[in-house]
Amino acid sequence: AVGTFKAAEGASAPDHKIWVTAKYTDKSSLDSGGNYAGTVLYDFAKPVTDVLAKIGAKETTGYYPLGFATGVTISMSKNVPADVQQNVQDTMKKIDDGTISVKLDTSKIGG
C-alpha cells in the first residue's frame, strides 16, 4: 500500500488528483500527499455471531453475504469533497435497501 500512495502522490497534479482506496483496514496513516479517499471496512462481529448461531441451530451449510447491513461500511477521508461523500453515503443506502442491485460477477478478468 505504501507504494500505491507514493505512486498516486507522484502522479497527481493540481488539476488532476489520483485517489487511493483501500480494503479491510484504515490506511490513512500511509497517506502523506492527501490522496487517501477511504477504506471499505469490515466489522465481522455480526457475521460471526450470526454464523455461530446457525451452527448452534445445527445448520451445516450455507452462504452469508457480507454487505452494508452486515458489518461493511465505507470510511472516507476528510480530503474527499463533501458532495462526493454524500453521493457515496446515498449509494450505500440504495444498495442496502435494494434500490440499486449489484450484480455478482465472478468471471475471469481479461478473459
Residue pairs with C-beta under 8 A, 6 or more apart in sequence:
1 20
1 22
1 27
1 30
2 30
4 20
5 20
5 27
5 30
5 31
5 32
5 33
5 35
5 36
7 18
8 18
8 19
8 20
8 33
8 35
9 18
9 32
9 33
9 35
11 18
12 18
12 33
12 35
17 34
17 35
18 35
19 35
19 36
19 37
19 80
20 27
20 31
20 35
20 36
20 37
21 37
21 38
21 39
21 40
22 36
22 38
22 39
22 40
23 39
23 40
24 39
24 40
24 41
24 42
25 39
25 41
26 39
26 41
26 75
27 36
27 39
28 36
28 39
28 77
30 36
31 77
34 79
35 79
36 77
36 79
37 76
37 77
37 79
37 80
38 74
38 75
38 76
38 77
38 80
38 88
39 74
39 75
40 72
40 73
40 74
41 72
41 73
41 74
41 75
42 66
42 71
42 72
43 71
43 72
43 73
44 71
45 71
46 70
46 71
47 64
47 66
47 70
47 71
50 64
50 70
51 62
51 64
54 62
64 70
66 72
67 95
67 96
68 92
68 93
68 95
68 96
69 96
73 92
74 88
74 92
76 84
76 85
76 88
80 88
91 100
93 99
94 100
95 102
